[in-house]
Amino acid sequence: MPGKKSLKKMEKTQSSKDKADQKVKDKRNKIIGSVEIPDATSDEVMGALKGMKAITPTGVASKFNLKVSVAKKMLKELEDNGTLELAARSHNLKVYALKMG
């Protein structure tokens, strides 16, 4: 049967548990995926979209350094506003075109 732990060993065990708890709390409080979305109707965005051969979520994400999910939301918003129209679609890809006029 093991004897009692020394005071020093108990302190060490307690401090390691505190550090582990702190790491868990830090992970919970970390903001993951916080991205500033550019204004979809700005001249910069519209100019970049005019210069693209194919307007896809992946292309927009790489052009503006965004996540693909954020780029999809931005393109959907532009489609709802009437700036873009869906040109082609498959089960995993959407291609948009600027509306002329």
Secondary structure, DSSP 4 states (H G I P E B T S, - for coil): ---PPPHHHHHHHHHHHHHHHHHHHHHHH---S--PPPPTTSHHHHHHHHH-SSB-HHHHHHHHT--HHHHHHHHHHHHHHTSEEEEEE-SS-EEEEEPP-
